[in-house]
Amino acid sequence: SGAVIELRENSLQGPILSKIKVPSGDTWQAVEAGVKNIKSEIIDLVFVLKKGSQLEIDWVQFE
């Protein structure tokens, strides 16, 4: 059934910047998701696995 990741600002309880749905599968796949406006300052990005039991992330890119 896949996984759901929350991208949060600065902490596990920080504001949610994006909810990313990752389809299940046994091979690497690219997943795209929108991100809410991020402040124009340096922040920590925290990835929280909300659904699913195992997930590997190879890279992340922002445009």
Secondary structure, DSSP 8 states (H G I E B T S, - for coil): --EEEEEEESSTTS-EEEEEEE---SS------------SS---EEEEEEE-S----------
